[in-house]
């Protein structure tokens, strides 16, 4: 039982940290993709979507190339005393990158769905661009953004391949729920595997139900 709660705590910690990072980074990217036209925009969009289609082990390999002891980012971080390989922080990096498209895609769509007449009306009243974003754009796009955040959080909880590649499977340190399931099956511990599978399935079902409820409540905006 202790191993289950340890894996659950680590999974929740990794998922929460990765989601918090993505709330900032992914929303900034999504807003600029929705409101800015620039050279290479389509190429950037393709690059940001790659984590959705590439095998997780391939993403994990890329992360090892970047953050490993011989990687160009890994060497730079090592000079600062930072090591991401075989640490829970490495699991956060993997979960962040793998789940980022799940926030960018719906957030971009939500930003593009906001009626620009609302934003223009606010500007004519003297509200700054920052004020328009936080008082008009973000609240109107929030249901779609929240759905993406919840989906990304669920993806972080279930992340396996990339996390195993960069963080490994160290009980109590880097062994998340999905990795614990794999280890339990490999060790023939069917009871433990069933308990872990049931736990993560219930959590993901609750998240999906919440996303579904948000989708039914979200109504298109109309300017009267």
Secondary structure as UniProt FT lines:
FT   HELIX           2..35
FT   TURN            39..40
FT   HELIX           41..53
FT   HELIX           56..67
FT   TURN            69..70
FT   HELIX           72..79
FT   TURN            80..81
FT   TURN            85..86
FT   HELIX           88..113
FT   HELIX           116..124
FT   TURN            125..126
FT   HELIX           129..132
FT   HELIX           133..137
FT   HELIX           138..158
FT   HELIX           161..167
FT   TURN            171..174
FT   HELIX           177..186
FT   TURN            187..188
FT   HELIX           190..217
//
